[in-house]
Amino acid sequence: LAAIQSSYETAVRGMASLQQMHRSGPHIKTRPPRQPLDGKPFAKGVVLKTLIKKPKKPNSANRKCVLVRLSTGKEMVAYIPGIGHNLQEHNIVLCRVGRLQDVPGVKLKAVRGVYDLAHVVKKTQ
């Protein structure tokens, strides 16, 4: 009976007194940071694979993306803006922070006209 009673006492903890709460201050949860590049604006990366991703429910398209190994060591998916691209495996791209709202998991965008990713080619009439 004593063993049961002692385990019950440890499970039920009393409320903190006003003095204890005053001393410790308010309890604020620390959230993990939501920074894909750890607060840096750009990161250089090597293309591992070109991907085509589909957007979420109301939208319908084929979003051109690349799987990139960044200089920070992370592997992330980056979106290629504009119409048409020339990226292949082992190409080097500069990635900036910019979420693609309708594709889950894409938090970076590739910068056109830097390293191996060319500018958008203008259509001739």
KEVEXPA-389361 format. One line per 10 residues: number of its first residue (from 0); their letters; for each residue x, y, z of C-alpha. Coordinates in steps of 0.05 Angstrom, whole numbers. Each point is the difference from the previous one (the first is absolute). Example, Ala and Ser with C-alpha at 12.3 -4.5 7.8 and 13.67 -1.06 7.14 Angstrom:
2
0> AS> 246:-90:156  27:69:-13
END
This chain:
125
0> LAAIQSSYET> 0:0:0  57:48:16  32:-12:-69  -65:16:-35  -10:63:41  71:26:-13  -7:-10:-75  -66:37:1  31:59:37  56:7:-52
10> AVRGMASLQQ> -50:-3:-58  -45:55:27  40:65:6  -28:59:38  -9:68:-33  57:49:5  -9:53:53  -7:73:-20  70:13:26  29:-55:-44
20> MHRSGPHIKT> -37:26:-61  23:71:14  72:-24:6  1:-41:-63  -42:46:-44  -47:-23:-55  12:-66:-35  14:13:-74  10:-58:-48  61:5:-45
30> RPPRQPLDGK> -20:-16:-72  50:-28:-50  22:53:-51  -34:-1:-68  61:25:-40  18:-46:-58  69:31:-10  14:16:74  -12:75:-10  46:7:-60
40> PFAKGVVLKT> -30:31:-63  33:-45:-52  34:-68:-5  38:-33:-57  -18:-71:-17  11:-58:-47  -59:-30:-38  -11:-73:17  -64:-12:-39  -52:39:-40
50> LIKKPKKPNS> -71:-11:24  -71:17:-22  -46:13:59  -76:8:0  -33:56:40  -53:-7:54  -74:-10:-11  -32:60:-36  60:11:-46  23:-45:-57
60> ANRKCVLVRL> 68:5:-34  69:-30:-5  49:40:43  72:-9:-22  45:-12:60  69:-26:16  28:-39:58  62:38:23  57:-16:48  15:67:31
70> STGKEMVAYI> 68:25:24  -28:-4:71  -6:-76:-10  -76:-3:-3  -38:-32:-58  -61:41:-19  -48:9:-57  4:67:-37  -49:28:-51  23:26:-68
80> PGIGHNLQEH> -40:63:-18  -16:19:-72  -15:-40:-62  52:-52:-20  67:-16:31  67:-33:-17  16:-34:65  29:-70:4  34:-42:53  66:30:28
90> NIVLCRVGRL> -19:71:-21  12:56:51  -57:46:21  -9:57:48  -61:-10:45  -38:55:37  -53:-6:54  -69:2:-30  -57:-48:14  -42:-29:-57
100> QDVPGVKLKA> -69:7:31  -37:-53:-39  53:-55:2  13:-32:69  73:-7:21  30:51:-49  31:57:41  54:25:-48  3:32:-69  57:-3:-49
110> VRGVYDLAHV> 28:66:-24  -1:8:-77  63:26:-35  50:-22:54  48:-59:-8  -28:-54:-46  -73:22:0  -11:45:-61  -47:59:-5  -70:-11:-29
120> VKKTQ> 5:-1:-76  -43:53:-32  -49:-25:-53  10:27:-70  -61:16:-42
END
